[in-house]
Amino acid sequence: MTAQPGAGIPTGPSGLTGSETDGTDEVADLFRTLGRQIKVARERAGLSQKELGDRLGYGEETISSVERARRTPQPELLVAVDALLECGGLLASAAEDVERAKTRRRVRHPEWFRDYARLETEAVELRYFANQAVPGLFQTSDYARAVFASRQPFFDEETIEQRVAARMDRQALMTRWPPPTVSATIQESILRQPFGGPEVQRGQLEQLLRAGRLRHVEIQVMPTTSEEHAGMGGPFTLLTPKGKPQVAYLEVQHISRLITDQEEVRVLAAKHGSIRGQALTPRESLRLIEKMLGDL
């Protein structure tokens, strides 16, 4: 179950570079049109992106990404914007079109990774250990763009934007009901690296704070001062689908592996427990992230 290096390598839960779900031109055109309509309605109402997001319960980053067609305009967002900005059903009526468009998206993943992607949508629990990049489900669009832009061999600009949009789509998993239980232990050095520049770093830290305050999410930081570290073997993800055995996912240097052997999964699960025990507590971790923001 190991994918070979090349252009078709998937971007896994670790947040590294590779291939993600792409849409057709028709789907991309629909999302661009809806993004422009939301922007026009917002500006007509005299609201900033932050003000609109605050009124609807969404982050400014989400509104910005939807307006620029870098993130799928989810049906519930369209309905909420339509009602708040009195669009007369123009946006709400497109909700079904968005659902149909999402199902038409083409997948370039190898067959085995399609299985993982399907399992991810069924996940009741996700556990991450990250020491190379912020896990994909927590990335801002700007951070994801910096990740994809750094890939070698290089992606062209169109491919980068497709990958960013696909990654943002995956994050709908975090806002569904009921949501999966998510825990992420992240190496401190990742958070301190100004990847993409100081503003990108700031936005990413703010995103982690928002995520870490959700009831179903726990974020822990593995401090660089720790004298014990069970995660020196590299990043990995543990995923538990509803009613199915836990699986694991590994990715390094564009080589990816989905692990279903239960003994191998058990070893990684035990390692993950040790890593969490050696990391800062969730509360301590959020305080550290707040301090990092204050130092920027």
N, C-alpha and C positions, 0 to 999 in steps of 0.2 A: 504493500500500500504506500509506496514511496513515489512521489512525483519527481520527474527529472527536471533539471534546470532548463529554462526557456521562457518564451513570451507567454505561454499559457499557464504558468505557475500561478496558483491562486494566492490572494492575500488572505491569510488566515486570521484567527482571533488574536494573534500576537500583535497585529497592527502593522506588519511589515509589508513590503511591496509585492505586487503580483497582479493577477487577473481577478476581477470581481464581476458581478452581474452587470451586463450592459443592456441598454434599451435600444429599440429601433429609432430611426430618425423621427418617425411619426410620434412616438412617445416623448422624445426630447422636445419636439415642437409644441406638444400639448402642455408640457410642464413649463416651458418658457412663456407661453401665452398666459397661463394662469398666474405665473409669477409677476408678469407685467400688470395684469388686471388687479392683483392684490396691491401692488405698489401704487397704481393710479388711485384706487379706492382709499388707501391709507393717506396719501398726500392730499386728496380732496378733503379728507376729514381733519387735516392739519396735525396728524400724529407722526411722531418719529417711530422708527422700528422698535426701539425700546419701549415706548409708550404703548404701542399696539401689543407687543409681547406681554407686557405687564398686565394689561386688561384681559388678555386671553389665557394667561397662565403659561406662556411660552417664553423661552429666552430670546434675547435680541439676536443671537447667533442663528437661531432657527428661522426667524422671520427674514433675516438677511439672506440666508441660504436659499430659502424658498423663492424669494423674489428674484434671485439671480439664477434660478433653475439649477442650483447645485444640490438641492435636496427635494425629494418628492413631496408635493403638497398633499399631505394626508387628508382623506375625506373629512375627518372631524375638524381639522383646521379650516378647511374651506367653508364648512357649515358655520363655524364660529365667527369667522371673518365676515361672512355674508350677513349674519344677523346683527353683529356689532356695527358694521359700517353701512347697513341698510342698502345692500346691493340688489335687492329685489329678486333674489333667487339665482342670479347670474352665476355666482360661484358655487352655491350649494348644488345646483343642477349638474355641475361637472363632477360631483363626488363619485358617481357610478362610472363615469368615463375614466377616472383615475384608477379605480379598482380594476377595471378591464385592462387598462394600459399596463398595470403592474404585472398582470398575469401573462402578458405578451412578451415581457422582457426575455431576451435570449441569454442563456447561460453558457459561458466559455469554459467553465471548470471541467477538469477531467471527471470521468464518471464517478470515481471514488469520492471526490470532493463534493459532488452534488449530494451524495448521501450525508456528508457532514453538514452541509448547508441546510438540508431538510431537518436533520436532527437539531440544529441550532434553533430553528423556528419552534420546535417542540420542547425546548429546554425548560426544565423546572428549576435547574440549578446550574450556574456557571462559576467556575473558579479559575482565576488567572494568576500566573506569576510572570512578571514582565521585567526584564533587565536590559532591553534594547530600545523599546519604544512604548509609549502609552498604549494600552490595549485599544483595538479599533473601535469597540463599542463606546469608549469614552472620548474619542478624539473629536476636536472641533474640525470644521471643514478646512480652516487655514492650516492646522497642524497636519491633517491628512494630506493636504496638497503639498506641503513641504516634504512629507515622507515619500510621496510618489515622485516628486520632482528630483529627489536625490537618488532614485533607482538607477542602477547601471546594469545592462545597457539602458539608455535613456528612453523614457516614454515621450511621445510628442504631446503637445498641449491639449489636443482634443482627447487623447487617451487619458491624460491626467484628470481632466474634468469628468470624464465618464467614471473613472475609478473613485473619485471623490463623491460623486452623486450616489454611486452604488454603496459606498461605505456609510453614507448618511442614511440611506434607506434601511440598512441593517439595524440602525439604532432604534427603529420603531419597536424592536423587541423589548426595549427598556421601558416603554410607556404603555404596553398592552395591559389588559387586565384578565386574569391575575398575572402579575409580572413574575419572571423567574427570580430566585434568590441569587444575588451576584456578589462575589467577593473578589477583590483584586489586590494583590500585594505587588507594589511597584518599587523598583530600586530608586533610592533617593537621587542618584546621579542623573537619571533620566529627567527628573523634574527640574534639576538645576541647570541642565544643558539648554541654552537659548536656541533650540532647534527652530529654524524658520525666522529667527529674530526675536527681540524682546517683547514686541506686541503679541506675536503668536504664542510665546511662552506664557505671557500674562493671561491671555484668553484661555489657554489650556489649563492653567492652574485654577482659574475661576470655574471652568467647566467641571473639574474634578471636585471642587468644593460643593458645587450644586449636586453632583451625582452622589457624593459621599453623605449628603444630608437626607437622601431618600431612605425610606424605611426598609426597602428590600436590598439596599446596597451597602456593603462595607468596603472601605478603601483603607489599606494599610501601607505604610512606607517602610521599606527595609533600609535602615540608616547605614550610611557609609562607615560609621564608627563601630558597627557591630563586629564583635570578635568571633561570632559563629554565623555560618551561612550555609544552609542546606541546598541553596539554589545555584551553586556554582556550575552545574551542568547545563544551564541555559533555561530559556523561557518555555512554558508549556501551559496548556489549557485543559481543564477537566470539565466535561459536559455530561449532565444527566438528563436524558429525554424522559418525558412522562411515560411511566410504565415500562421503561427499557433500561438495560444495564448502562452504567457509566462508561464513557469513552474518553480518550485523551487525544490531544493534537500537539504535534511538535513541528517547529519550522525554524530552519537556519540556512542562511545563504541560498535562498530560493529552493531549498529542498524541504519538502513537507511530508509528514507521515501521520496518518490517522491510525490510532491504536485501539483495537477492540479486544485484544487478549486480556482477560480479566486479571491475570497475575501481574502483567506489566502495568495495567491501570492501577491496581492496588498499591504497587510500589510507588508510583507517582503521587497517588492520593496521600500516602503516608508521608512522603517528602513534602507535599504541600502543607500538611499539618505542622511539620517542623518549621517550615519557612514562616508560617503565620505566627508561631510561637516565638520566633526570634525577631520578628518585626515589631514596630511600634503598634500600640493599640489603635483602633479606629479613631478614637477621640484624640489621642496624641498625634496621630497622623494628620488630622484636619488642622490641628493647631500649628503643626510644622508647615503645612501648605499655606496657611494664612500668614505665617511669618515670612515665608519666601515671597509672597505677594507684596508684603510690606517693605521688603528689601529691594524690590525692583524699582 
